[in-house]
């Protein structure tokens, strides 16, 4: 082995030159194996019950219908207005018309945050025919995700309607160029942000409050026996004719059985109750007479009734939901013993049904059964929650989220619930103002980032840990242990996204601070050091990387013990990193028995064991022990396929090494067959010009031309 770094990387792994051959291995993390089964059911709106009758939206519906007439395409409609004015209801009604009457393929994506938008748009690509390999590469950051999505939208055999709902941060759409046009379809965006600079070329449509007569009809639709049309109109005026407030009021009136309220009685209580105020943060100012604060009055009356009827748990549950984001929250999160800090677990079902009956929350199915409440309502409830209740609510919310995230995240298939948790843990970090609870929430956010990372969703991992660190350091300080840990995880994700220079600078800074504050052998310092040595290796600085890796191995032996998975994992990296002449002498020769040691301590199918076996096969290959290397990598490749499916990068890397061992044993025809399959899969997933594909194709051509030679072992 020459020790040079004149090879080039594929699979974002290290490259080591060995007599003209190169090893490219990536075994540390694994990604989605389920292919197109994304987290979002994009063929139906991610909303609860649609309004039975859509009042006073005839004109806007006619304009929207014109955009889905036969032969029409390339239009973008932006429905804008204040929170609670019914933008999503209009989009949902139009979705039903476009799919039912105009033969459009309906595609619905939640655009409220980056993780939700990306997951939903990749599910759109899957719906339009993207392959498992292409989706996996986009999720891993190996190809531009937005380009892939719009490539398949442009190719769609049937015309489509794409709804981007709740795009209240249009900069998210701009970053990555998610919002585009296509002759094959029509796009509808719902947003509170009306500024035209965000929507160049789009047709903007204001969705405002309802006219008096239509607002009264909404109340009569929901509670037909509670009063006259004129009484309903008076209540509608009192509620500012805001559709959300009308829906909440109508839901309340329609569910009073033992002691029904009239509309007059309801109006009297509204006049008496001025306790709740609401600030709808983030929306553009649309009028001086902003009726949104009245939503608070509406739900407060409902909660007062719950209290009077002996159902205080419903109010407690709503206050708990208000600590989270107005996005789908998995129902499984609420069905845990940890909820008992706020309400008895046995009463959660009853409390949830009460909220559903009063339209204070809705059931939605986004591939995971979830509950979702309107953002204006949640902001109102949060603002009105008594200060003395916040510590218990926040602690409970943190425990519920923490229980939903794996305690020790491991490599594995894509878990749609992980992405659903992202907006909720970030919302909780924004709500909490007490340092201890904030630190606990940050720890959960960082663990969630690790879990996302280890399913190969590096962009979501980076965004989660980066945003969590930014939010928490405002109160905890930049040198807080958990803030530094979150920054370290964000830097590790940057590396996996191929942003090596940024990752190096960030990891150097974090590691130096951790070493100064906690010591060189602190587990957090060592974790940053392990990430940094990966970056250095990929930057071609082999000597620095190897020295740092050895320091990490020694530090983890001391801090964690020789049998800890992280210690074994660092030692496995030495098998990959060391030249053949040194691997036989490292640890007195014990390093070459590492796979059997890992199997004994961790089990034969543990992630670290599989990685050690893969790296061991490479070391044996460099040593010229081709029979042993072939047997080892064959077993590793089979285990990878069983666990992760045939398209994942580590599977292709293992099969590429298998092609080398088979060719070295004289079976070049088998090597060609294996590499033909690897190249085909990489072309489908990454494209023909991607560096990884090019590297694999070059190896295949070397086999076919007879130019390829196996490595010469040390002294050979």
C-alpha positions as CSV (number, residue, x, y, z in Angstrom):
1,X,0.0,0.0,0.0
2,X,1.4,3.4,-1.0
3,X,-0.3,5.4,1.7
4,X,-1.3,8.0,-0.9
5,X,-4.8,9.4,-1.2
6,X,-5.0,9.7,-5.0
7,X,-8.2,7.7,-5.2
8,X,-11.6,9.4,-5.1
9,X,-14.5,8.7,-2.8
10,X,-17.8,7.1,-3.5
11,X,-20.6,6.4,-1.0
12,X,-19.2,9.2,1.1
13,X,-16.7,6.8,2.5
14,X,-12.9,6.8,2.8
15,X,-10.6,5.9,-0.1
16,X,-7.4,4.1,0.3
17,X,-5.1,3.4,-2.6
18,X,-3.7,-0.1,-2.8
19,X,-1.7,-1.1,-5.9
20,X,-4.2,0.6,-8.2
21,X,-7.3,-0.6,-6.5
22,X,-9.4,1.3,-4.1
23,X,-11.7,0.5,-1.2
24,X,-14.8,2.6,-0.7
25,X,-16.8,1.6,2.4
26,X,-19.6,3.3,4.3
27,X,-20.9,1.2,7.1
28,X,-21.7,3.6,9.9
29,X,-25.3,4.4,9.2
30,X,-28.1,2.9,7.3
31,X,-31.1,4.4,5.7
32,X,-34.6,3.7,4.4
33,X,-35.2,0.2,3.1
34,X,-38.8,0.5,2.6
35,X,-38.5,2.5,-0.6
36,X,-41.4,4.6,-1.6
37,X,-43.5,4.0,1.5
38,X,-43.0,7.5,2.8
39,X,-44.6,9.0,5.9
40,X,-47.3,10.9,4.1
41,X,-50.5,9.5,2.4
42,X,-50.3,12.2,-0.3
43,X,-53.3,11.0,-2.2
44,X,-55.7,12.5,0.4
45,X,-55.7,15.8,2.3
46,X,-54.0,15.6,5.7
47,X,-56.9,17.2,7.4
48,X,-59.8,15.9,9.5
49,X,-63.4,16.4,8.6
50,X,-64.0,18.7,5.6
51,X,-66.9,21.2,6.0
52,X,-70.2,19.7,4.8
53,X,-70.9,23.0,3.0
54,X,-68.3,25.5,1.9
55,X,-69.9,28.9,2.5
56,X,-69.1,32.0,0.4
57,X,-66.2,30.7,-1.6
58,X,-68.0,30.4,-5.0
59,X,-65.8,33.0,-6.7
60,X,-62.5,31.6,-5.6
61,X,-63.6,28.1,-6.4
62,X,-64.6,29.1,-9.9
63,X,-61.1,30.6,-10.4
64,X,-59.5,27.5,-9.1
65,X,-61.6,25.2,-11.3
66,X,-60.4,27.1,-14.4
67,X,-56.9,25.9,-13.6
68,X,-57.8,22.2,-13.8
69,X,-59.8,22.3,-17.0
70,X,-58.7,19.8,-19.6
71,X,-55.5,20.9,-21.2
72,X,-54.6,23.5,-18.5
73,X,-51.4,23.3,-16.6
74,X,-48.5,25.4,-15.2
75,X,-50.6,27.5,-12.9
76,X,-49.8,28.3,-9.3
77,X,-52.6,29.7,-7.0
78,X,-51.7,31.1,-3.6
79,X,-54.5,31.2,-1.0
80,X,-53.5,33.7,1.7
81,X,-55.2,35.0,4.7
82,X,-55.1,35.2,8.5
83,X,-55.0,32.1,10.6
84,X,-58.4,30.5,11.0
85,X,-60.0,32.0,7.9
86,X,-60.4,28.7,6.1
87,X,-57.6,28.5,3.5
88,X,-57.1,24.8,4.1
89,X,-60.9,24.2,3.9
90,X,-61.0,25.9,0.5
91,X,-58.0,23.9,-0.7
92,X,-59.5,20.6,0.6
93,X,-62.8,21.3,-1.2
94,X,-61.0,22.1,-4.4
95,X,-58.9,19.0,-4.0
96,X,-62.1,16.9,-4.0
97,X,-63.5,18.7,-7.1
98,X,-60.2,18.3,-9.0
99,X,-59.9,14.6,-8.3
100,X,-63.6,13.7,-8.5
101,X,-64.8,15.9,-11.4
102,X,-61.7,16.7,-13.4
103,X,-59.7,13.4,-13.3
104,X,-56.7,15.0,-11.6
105,X,-54.3,12.9,-9.5
106,X,-54.5,14.7,-6.2
107,X,-51.3,15.2,-4.1
108,X,-51.3,16.8,-0.7
109,X,-48.2,17.9,1.1
110,X,-47.8,19.6,4.5
111,X,-45.3,22.5,3.9
112,X,-45.2,23.9,7.4
113,X,-41.6,22.8,8.1
114,X,-38.6,21.6,6.2
115,X,-38.8,17.9,7.3
116,X,-42.5,17.6,6.6
117,X,-42.1,19.3,3.2
118,X,-39.2,17.1,2.1
119,X,-40.9,13.9,3.3
120,X,-44.1,14.8,1.6
121,X,-42.5,15.8,-1.7
122,X,-40.5,12.6,-1.8
123,X,-43.7,10.7,-1.3
124,X,-45.1,12.6,-4.3
125,X,-42.1,11.5,-6.3
126,X,-42.8,7.9,-5.2
127,X,-46.4,8.3,-6.2
128,X,-45.3,9.5,-9.7
129,X,-43.0,6.5,-10.2
130,X,-39.6,7.3,-8.6
131,X,-37.7,4.1,-7.8
132,X,-36.5,3.0,-4.4
133,X,-32.9,3.8,-5.2
134,X,-33.7,7.3,-6.4
135,X,-35.8,8.0,-3.3
136,X,-33.1,6.6,-1.0
137,X,-30.4,8.7,-2.7
138,X,-32.5,11.9,-2.3
139,X,-33.1,11.2,1.4
140,X,-29.4,10.5,2.0
141,X,-28.5,13.8,0.3
142,X,-26.8,12.1,-2.6
143,X,-29.0,13.8,-5.2
144,X,-31.1,17.0,-5.2
145,X,-34.5,16.0,-3.8
146,X,-36.5,18.8,-5.4
147,X,-35.0,18.0,-8.8
148,X,-36.1,14.4,-8.5
149,X,-39.6,15.3,-7.5
150,X,-40.2,17.8,-10.3
151,X,-38.6,15.4,-12.8
152,X,-41.3,12.9,-12.0
153,X,-44.1,15.5,-11.9
154,X,-43.1,16.7,-15.3
155,X,-43.1,13.1,-16.6
156,X,-46.5,12.3,-15.0
157,X,-48.7,10.3,-17.3
158,X,-51.9,11.9,-15.8
159,X,-52.5,15.5,-14.9
160,X,-52.2,16.4,-11.3
161,X,-53.1,18.9,-8.5
162,X,-50.4,19.5,-5.9
163,X,-51.5,21.3,-2.7
164,X,-48.7,22.7,-0.5
165,X,-50.6,23.4,2.8
166,X,-49.6,25.7,5.6
167,X,-46.6,27.3,3.8
168,X,-46.4,30.0,6.4
169,X,-42.6,30.1,6.0
170,X,-42.2,30.6,2.3
171,X,-38.4,30.7,2.6
172,X,-38.6,26.9,3.2
173,X,-40.0,26.5,-0.3
174,X,-37.4,28.8,-1.8
175,X,-34.5,26.9,-0.1
176,X,-34.1,23.9,-2.4
177,X,-36.4,25.3,-5.1
178,X,-39.4,23.2,-4.1
179,X,-42.1,25.5,-5.7
180,X,-42.0,25.2,-9.5
181,X,-44.4,25.0,-12.3
182,X,-45.1,22.2,-14.8
183,X,-47.4,21.9,-17.8
184,X,-48.6,18.6,-16.4
185,X,-50.2,20.1,-13.3
186,X,-51.6,22.8,-11.1
187,X,-50.2,23.9,-7.7
188,X,-52.2,25.4,-4.9
189,X,-50.4,27.0,-1.9
190,X,-52.0,28.0,1.4
191,X,-50.2,30.6,3.5
192,X,-50.5,33.5,5.9
193,X,-47.7,35.3,4.1
194,X,-49.2,37.6,1.5
195,X,-46.2,39.5,0.2
196,X,-46.0,39.1,-3.5
197,X,-42.2,38.8,-3.4
198,X,-42.6,35.3,-2.1
199,X,-44.9,34.2,-5.0
200,X,-43.5,35.5,-8.3
201,X,-45.7,34.5,-11.2
202,X,-48.5,33.1,-8.9
203,X,-52.1,34.1,-8.8
204,X,-52.9,35.4,-5.3
205,X,-56.3,34.9,-3.8
206,X,-57.2,36.4,-0.5
207,X,-59.3,34.2,1.8
208,X,-60.9,36.5,4.4
209,X,-63.7,36.3,7.0
210,X,-67.2,35.4,5.9
211,X,-70.0,37.8,5.0
212,X,-72.6,38.1,7.7
213,X,-75.2,35.9,6.1
214,X,-72.8,33.1,5.2
215,X,-71.2,33.2,8.7
216,X,-74.7,32.8,10.2
217,X,-75.3,29.9,7.9
218,X,-72.1,28.2,9.2
219,X,-73.5,28.3,12.7
220,X,-76.9,27.1,11.5
221,X,-75.3,24.2,9.6
222,X,-73.5,23.0,12.7
223,X,-76.2,23.8,15.4
224,X,-79.5,24.1,13.5
225,X,-81.7,23.9,16.6
226,X,-79.9,26.5,18.8
227,X,-81.5,29.7,17.4
228,X,-82.8,31.7,14.5
229,X,-80.8,32.9,11.6
230,X,-80.7,36.4,13.0
231,X,-79.5,35.1,16.4
232,X,-76.8,33.2,14.5
233,X,-75.8,36.4,12.6
234,X,-75.4,38.2,15.9
235,X,-73.2,35.5,17.3
236,X,-71.2,35.5,14.0
237,X,-70.7,39.3,14.3
238,X,-69.5,38.8,17.9
239,X,-67.0,36.2,16.6
240,X,-65.7,38.4,13.8
241,X,-67.1,36.0,11.2
242,X,-63.9,34.0,11.5
243,X,-64.5,30.5,10.2
244,X,-62.4,28.8,12.9
245,X,-64.2,30.6,15.6
246,X,-67.6,29.8,14.0
247,X,-66.6,26.1,13.8
248,X,-65.7,26.0,17.4
249,X,-68.9,27.8,18.5
250,X,-71.0,25.6,16.3
251,X,-69.3,22.4,17.7
252,X,-70.0,23.6,21.2
253,X,-73.7,24.4,20.6
254,X,-74.4,21.1,18.8
255,X,-73.1,18.9,21.6
256,X,-75.0,20.3,24.6
257,X,-77.4,17.5,25.4
258,X,-78.3,17.7,29.1
259,X,-78.6,21.4,29.3
260,X,-78.7,22.8,25.7
261,X,-77.5,26.4,25.2
262,X,-79.3,28.8,22.9
263,X,-77.4,31.1,20.7
264,X,-78.6,34.0,22.9
265,X,-77.2,32.3,26.0
266,X,-73.9,31.7,24.1
267,X,-73.7,35.3,23.1
268,X,-74.3,36.4,26.7
269,X,-71.4,34.3,27.9
270,X,-69.2,35.7,25.2
271,X,-69.9,39.2,26.4
272,X,-69.0,38.3,29.9
273,X,-65.7,36.4,29.2
274,X,-62.8,38.6,28.2
275,X,-60.1,36.4,29.8
276,X,-58.3,35.1,26.8
277,X,-56.3,37.1,24.3
278,X,-54.5,35.8,21.2
279,X,-51.6,37.1,19.2
280,X,-51.3,35.2,15.9
281,X,-47.5,35.5,15.5
282,X,-46.0,35.3,12.0
283,X,-49.0,36.4,9.9
284,X,-49.0,39.5,7.8
285,X,-51.2,42.2,9.1
286,X,-54.4,42.1,7.1
287,X,-56.7,44.6,8.8
288,X,-57.0,46.8,11.8
289,X,-60.0,44.9,13.1
290,X,-58.4,41.6,13.7
291,X,-60.9,39.1,15.1
292,X,-58.4,36.3,16.0
293,X,-58.5,36.9,19.7
294,X,-62.1,35.8,19.8
295,X,-61.0,32.2,19.1
296,X,-59.8,32.2,22.7
297,X,-63.2,33.2,24.0
298,X,-64.8,30.4,22.0
299,X,-62.7,27.6,23.3
300,X,-62.6,28.9,26.8
301,X,-66.4,28.6,27.0
302,X,-66.1,25.0,25.9
303,X,-63.5,24.2,28.5
304,X,-65.6,25.9,31.2
305,X,-68.4,23.5,30.3
306,X,-66.0,20.5,30.5
307,X,-65.1,21.6,34.0
308,X,-68.7,22.0,35.0
309,X,-69.6,18.5,33.7
310,X,-66.8,16.9,35.7
311,X,-64.4,16.5,32.7
312,X,-61.4,18.6,33.6
313,X,-59.2,16.1,31.8
314,X,-60.3,17.6,28.4
315,X,-59.0,21.0,29.4
316,X,-55.8,19.4,30.7
317,X,-55.3,17.5,27.4
318,X,-55.9,20.6,25.3
319,X,-53.3,22.5,27.3
320,X,-50.9,19.6,26.8
321,X,-51.5,19.6,23.1
322,X,-50.8,23.3,23.1
323,X,-47.2,22.6,24.1
324,X,-46.7,20.9,20.7
325,X,-46.9,22.1,17.1
326,X,-50.0,22.4,15.0
327,X,-48.9,19.4,13.0
328,X,-49.9,15.7,13.1
329,X,-49.0,14.3,16.5
330,X,-49.0,10.5,16.6
331,X,-51.7,9.1,18.8
332,X,-49.3,6.5,20.2
333,X,-47.5,9.4,21.9
334,X,-50.6,10.2,24.0
335,X,-51.2,6.5,24.9
336,X,-48.3,6.3,27.4
337,X,-48.1,6.2,31.2
338,X,-46.0,9.4,31.2
339,X,-49.2,11.4,30.4
340,X,-50.3,10.8,34.0
341,X,-48.5,13.9,35.1
342,X,-51.2,15.9,33.4
343,X,-54.2,13.6,33.4
344,X,-54.9,10.0,34.3
345,X,-54.0,7.7,31.4
346,X,-57.3,5.9,31.8
347,X,-59.1,9.2,31.1
348,X,-57.1,10.1,28.0
349,X,-59.5,8.4,25.6
350,X,-62.6,10.2,27.1
351,X,-60.8,13.6,27.1
352,X,-59.7,13.1,23.5
353,X,-63.2,12.2,22.4
354,X,-64.5,15.4,24.1
355,X,-62.0,17.5,22.2
356,X,-62.9,15.8,18.9
357,X,-66.6,16.3,19.5
358,X,-66.1,20.0,20.0
359,X,-63.8,20.4,16.9
360,X,-60.9,21.4,19.2
361,X,-58.8,18.8,17.5
362,X,-59.1,16.4,14.6
363,X,-58.0,12.9,13.7
364,X,-55.8,12.8,10.6
365,X,-54.0,9.8,8.9
366,X,-50.7,10.7,7.4
367,X,-49.5,7.1,7.3
368,X,-49.5,7.2,11.1
369,X,-52.8,7.8,12.9
370,X,-52.4,11.2,14.4
371,X,-54.3,14.1,16.1
372,X,-54.0,17.7,14.8
373,X,-55.2,21.1,16.1
374,X,-55.3,24.4,14.5
375,X,-52.2,26.6,15.1
376,X,-54.3,29.7,16.0
377,X,-56.2,27.6,18.6
378,X,-53.0,26.2,20.1
379,X,-51.4,29.6,20.3
380,X,-54.4,30.9,22.1
381,X,-54.5,28.0,24.6
382,X,-50.8,28.4,25.2
383,X,-51.1,32.1,25.9
384,X,-54.0,31.5,28.3
385,X,-52.4,28.6,30.3
386,X,-51.8,29.5,33.9
387,X,-48.1,30.0,34.6
388,X,-48.2,27.6,37.6
389,X,-49.3,24.7,35.3
390,X,-46.4,25.2,32.8
391,X,-43.7,23.1,34.6
392,X,-45.9,20.0,34.8
393,X,-47.1,20.4,31.2
394,X,-43.6,20.9,29.9
395,X,-42.1,18.0,31.9
396,X,-44.9,15.7,30.7
397,X,-44.5,16.8,27.1
398,X,-40.7,16.2,27.2
399,X,-41.3,12.7,28.7
400,X,-43.9,11.8,26.1
401,X,-41.6,12.8,23.2
402,X,-38.6,11.2,24.9
403,X,-40.5,7.9,25.2
404,X,-41.3,8.0,21.4
405,X,-37.6,8.3,20.4
406,X,-35.4,5.2,20.7
407,X,-33.3,5.3,23.8
408,X,-30.3,4.1,21.8
409,X,-30.9,4.9,18.1
410,X,-29.7,2.2,15.9
411,X,-29.3,1.7,12.2
412,X,-32.5,0.5,10.7
413,X,-35.3,1.1,8.2
414,X,-37.1,4.4,7.7
415,X,-39.5,5.1,10.6
416,X,-42.2,7.7,9.5
417,X,-43.0,8.5,13.1
418,X,-39.5,10.0,13.6
419,X,-40.1,12.8,11.0
420,X,-43.5,13.5,12.5
421,X,-41.8,14.2,15.9
422,X,-39.5,16.9,14.6
423,X,-41.9,19.9,14.6
424,X,-43.2,19.0,18.0
425,X,-39.8,18.8,19.8
426,X,-38.8,22.1,18.2
427,X,-42.1,23.7,19.2
428,X,-41.6,22.6,22.7
429,X,-38.1,24.1,22.7
430,X,-39.7,27.4,21.6
431,X,-42.4,27.3,24.4
432,X,-40.2,26.3,27.4
433,X,-38.7,29.1,29.4
434,X,-37.3,27.1,32.3
435,X,-33.6,25.9,32.0
436,X,-34.0,22.4,33.4
437,X,-37.0,21.5,31.2
438,X,-35.3,23.2,28.3
439,X,-32.2,21.0,28.7
440,X,-34.3,17.9,28.9
441,X,-36.1,18.9,25.7
442,X,-32.8,19.6,24.0
443,X,-31.5,16.1,24.9
444,X,-34.6,14.6,23.3
445,X,-34.1,16.7,20.2
446,X,-30.5,15.6,19.9
447,X,-31.4,12.0,20.3
448,X,-34.1,12.4,17.6
449,X,-31.5,13.9,15.3
450,X,-29.3,10.8,15.9
451,X,-32.2,8.5,15.1
452,X,-32.9,10.4,11.9
453,X,-29.2,10.3,11.0
454,X,-29.1,6.6,11.4
455,X,-32.0,6.0,9.0
456,X,-30.1,8.0,6.4
457,X,-32.3,11.1,6.7
458,X,-29.2,13.4,7.0
459,X,-31.0,16.6,6.0
460,X,-33.7,16.2,8.7
461,X,-31.0,15.2,11.2
462,X,-29.0,18.4,10.4
463,X,-32.0,20.7,10.5
464,X,-33.3,19.2,13.8
465,X,-30.0,19.4,15.7
466,X,-29.0,22.8,14.3
467,X,-32.3,24.4,15.0
468,X,-32.5,22.8,18.5
469,X,-29.0,24.1,19.4
470,X,-29.9,27.6,18.2
471,X,-33.1,27.7,20.2
472,X,-31.6,26.3,23.4
473,X,-28.4,28.3,23.5
474,X,-30.4,31.5,23.8
475,X,-31.2,30.4,27.4
476,X,-28.6,27.8,28.2
477,X,-25.5,29.4,26.7
478,X,-23.3,28.3,23.8
479,X,-21.0,26.3,26.2
480,X,-23.7,24.2,27.8
481,X,-22.9,20.5,27.5
482,X,-26.1,19.7,25.7
483,X,-25.9,22.6,23.3
484,X,-22.4,21.5,22.3
485,X,-23.6,17.9,21.8
486,X,-26.4,19.2,19.5
487,X,-23.9,21.3,17.5
488,X,-21.7,18.2,17.2
489,X,-24.5,16.1,15.8
490,X,-25.4,18.9,13.3
491,X,-21.8,18.9,12.2
492,X,-21.8,15.1,11.8
493,X,-24.9,15.4,9.5
494,X,-23.1,18.1,7.5
495,X,-20.3,15.6,6.8
496,X,-22.8,13.0,5.6
497,X,-24.2,15.6,3.3
498,X,-20.8,16.0,1.7
499,X,-20.1,19.5,3.2
500,X,-16.7,18.5,4.4
501,X,-15.1,21.9,4.9
502,X,-18.0,23.2,7.0
503,X,-18.1,20.0,9.0
504,X,-14.4,20.2,9.7
505,X,-14.6,23.8,11.0
506,X,-17.6,23.1,13.1
507,X,-16.3,19.9,14.6
508,X,-12.9,21.5,15.4
509,X,-14.6,24.3,17.2
510,X,-17.0,22.0,19.2
511,X,-14.2,19.5,20.1
512,X,-11.9,22.2,21.3
513,X,-14.6,23.7,23.5
514,X,-15.5,20.3,24.9
515,X,-11.9,19.4,25.6
516,X,-11.4,22.7,27.4
517,X,-14.6,22.3,29.5
518,X,-14.9,18.5,30.1
519,X,-11.5,17.0,29.2
520,X,-10.0,15.1,26.3
521,X,-11.5,11.7,27.4
522,X,-15.0,12.9,28.1
523,X,-17.4,10.8,26.0
524,X,-18.8,13.9,24.3
525,X,-15.3,15.1,23.3
526,X,-14.5,11.7,22.0
527,X,-17.7,11.5,20.0
528,X,-16.8,14.8,18.3
529,X,-13.3,13.5,17.7
530,X,-14.6,10.4,16.0
531,X,-16.7,12.5,13.7
532,X,-13.8,14.8,13.0
533,X,-11.5,11.9,12.0
534,X,-14.1,10.8,9.4
535,X,-14.0,14.3,7.9
536,X,-10.2,14.5,7.9
537,X,-10.0,11.1,6.1
538,X,-12.3,12.3,3.4
539,X,-10.3,15.5,3.0
540,X,-7.3,13.3,2.3
541,X,-5.5,14.1,5.6
542,X,-4.9,10.4,6.4
543,X,-2.1,10.9,9.0
544,X,-4.2,13.4,11.0
545,X,-7.2,11.2,10.8
546,X,-5.4,8.0,11.9
547,X,-3.8,9.8,14.8
548,X,-7.1,11.1,16.0
549,X,-8.8,7.8,15.5
550,X,-6.2,6.0,17.7
551,X,-6.7,8.7,20.4
552,X,-10.5,8.1,20.2
553,X,-10.0,4.3,20.6
554,X,-7.7,4.8,23.6
555,X,-10.1,7.4,25.1
556,X,-13.2,5.2,24.7
557,X,-11.4,2.2,26.3
558,X,-10.7,4.4,29.3
559,X,-14.1,6.2,29.5
560,X,-16.5,3.5,28.3
561,X,-14.7,0.3,28.6
562,X,-13.3,-2.2,26.0
563,X,-16.7,-3.9,25.5
564,X,-18.7,-0.8,24.8
565,X,-20.2,-0.6,21.3
566,X,-18.6,2.8,20.6
567,X,-15.2,1.4,21.6
568,X,-15.6,-1.6,19.3
569,X,-16.9,0.7,16.5
570,X,-13.8,2.9,16.7
571,X,-11.6,-0.2,16.6
572,X,-13.5,-1.4,13.5
573,X,-12.6,1.9,11.8
574,X,-9.0,1.0,12.3
575,X,-9.5,-2.1,10.2
576,X,-10.6,0.2,7.4
577,X,-8.1,2.9,8.0
578,X,-4.8,1.1,8.5
579,X,-2.5,0.0,5.6
580,X,-2.0,-3.7,5.2
581,X,1.5,-3.6,6.7
582,X,0.2,-2.2,10.0
583,X,-3.2,-3.9,10.4
584,X,-1.4,-7.2,11.2
585,X,0.6,-5.6,14.0
586,X,-2.0,-3.3,15.5
587,X,-3.0,-4.3,19.1
588,X,-0.4,-7.1,18.9
589,X,-2.4,-8.7,16.0
590,X,-5.7,-8.8,18.0
591,X,-7.4,-6.3,15.7
592,X,-7.8,-9.0,13.0
593,X,-10.0,-11.0,15.4
594,X,-12.3,-8.1,16.1
595,X,-15.4,-9.5,14.2
596,X,-15.6,-12.5,16.4
597,X,-15.1,-10.4,19.5
598,X,-18.0,-8.1,18.4
599,X,-20.2,-11.1,17.7
600,X,-19.5,-12.5,21.2
601,X,-20.1,-9.2,23.0
602,X,-22.9,-7.7,20.9
603,X,-24.3,-10.5,18.8
604,X,-23.7,-11.5,15.2
605,X,-26.3,-9.1,13.7
606,X,-25.4,-6.0,15.7
607,X,-24.7,-3.0,13.5
608,X,-21.2,-2.7,14.9
609,X,-20.5,-6.4,14.2
610,X,-21.7,-6.1,10.6
611,X,-19.4,-3.1,10.1
612,X,-16.5,-4.9,11.7
613,X,-17.0,-7.8,9.4
614,X,-17.1,-5.6,6.3
615,X,-13.9,-3.8,7.3
616,X,-12.3,-7.0,8.2
617,X,-13.0,-8.3,4.7
618,X,-11.3,-5.3,3.2
619,X,-8.2,-5.8,5.4
620,X,-8.0,-9.5,4.4
621,X,-8.3,-8.4,0.8
622,X,-5.4,-6.0,1.1
623,X,-3.4,-8.8,2.8
624,X,-4.0,-11.1,-0.2
625,X,-6.1,-13.5,1.8
626,X,-8.7,-13.6,-0.9
627,X,-10.5,-16.8,0.1
628,X,-11.1,-15.5,3.6
629,X,-12.0,-12.0,2.4
630,X,-14.5,-13.5,-0.1
631,X,-16.3,-15.6,2.6
632,X,-16.4,-12.6,5.0
633,X,-17.8,-10.1,2.6
634,X,-20.3,-12.6,1.2
635,X,-21.7,-13.1,4.7
636,X,-21.8,-9.3,5.3
637,X,-23.5,-8.6,2.0
638,X,-26.2,-11.2,2.6
639,X,-26.8,-9.7,6.1
640,X,-27.0,-6.2,4.7
641,X,-29.6,-7.2,2.0
642,X,-31.7,-9.0,4.6
643,X,-31.7,-6.0,6.9
644,X,-31.7,-3.1,4.5
645,X,-32.8,-4.2,1.1
646,X,-30.8,-4.3,-2.2
647,X,-30.6,-0.6,-3.0
648,X,-28.9,0.8,0.0
649,X,-25.4,2.2,-0.5
650,X,-23.7,-0.1,2.0
651,X,-25.1,-3.1,0.1
652,X,-23.7,-1.8,-3.1
653,X,-20.3,-1.1,-1.4
654,X,-20.3,-4.7,-0.1
655,X,-21.1,-6.2,-3.5
656,X,-18.4,-4.0,-5.0
657,X,-15.9,-5.5,-2.6
658,X,-17.3,-8.9,-3.3
659,X,-16.7,-8.4,-7.0
660,X,-13.0,-7.7,-6.2
661,X,-12.6,-10.8,-4.1
662,X,-14.3,-13.0,-6.7
663,X,-12.1,-11.4,-9.5
664,X,-9.0,-11.9,-7.4
665,X,-9.9,-15.6,-7.1
666,X,-10.0,-15.8,-10.9
667,X,-13.7,-15.5,-11.3
668,X,-13.6,-12.2,-13.3
669,X,-16.9,-13.2,-15.1
670,X,-18.6,-13.2,-11.7
671,X,-17.0,-9.9,-10.8
672,X,-18.3,-8.4,-14.1
673,X,-21.8,-9.7,-13.3
674,X,-21.8,-8.2,-9.8
675,X,-20.5,-4.8,-11.0
676,X,-22.9,-4.7,-13.8
677,X,-25.7,-4.9,-11.3
678,X,-24.0,-2.3,-9.0
679,X,-23.6,0.2,-11.9
680,X,-27.2,-0.3,-13.0
681,X,-28.5,0.4,-9.5
682,X,-26.3,3.4,-9.0
683,X,-27.4,4.8,-12.4
684,X,-31.1,4.4,-11.4
685,X,-30.5,5.9,-8.0
686,X,-27.9,8.6,-8.6
687,X,-27.8,9.2,-12.3
688,X,-25.1,8.1,-14.8
689,X,-22.8,11.1,-14.1
690,X,-22.7,11.0,-10.3
691,X,-19.1,10.4,-9.0
692,X,-20.1,7.2,-7.3
693,X,-21.6,5.8,-10.5
694,X,-18.6,6.9,-12.5
695,X,-16.2,5.2,-10.0
696,X,-18.2,1.9,-10.2
697,X,-18.4,2.1,-14.0
698,X,-14.6,2.6,-14.2
699,X,-14.0,-0.6,-12.1
700,X,-16.4,-2.5,-14.3
701,X,-14.6,-1.3,-17.4
702,X,-11.3,-2.3,-15.9
703,X,-12.6,-5.8,-15.4
704,X,-13.8,-6.0,-19.0
705,X,-10.6,-4.6,-20.5
706,X,-8.4,-6.9,-18.5
707,X,-6.6,-3.8,-16.9
708,X,-7.7,-4.7,-13.3
709,X,-5.1,-6.4,-11.0
710,X,-5.6,-7.5,-7.5
711,X,-3.6,-5.8,-4.7
712,X,-0.2,-7.2,-3.8
713,X,0.0,-8.1,-0.2
714,X,2.8,-6.6,2.0
715,X,6.2,-8.1,1.0
716,X,4.5,-9.8,-2.0
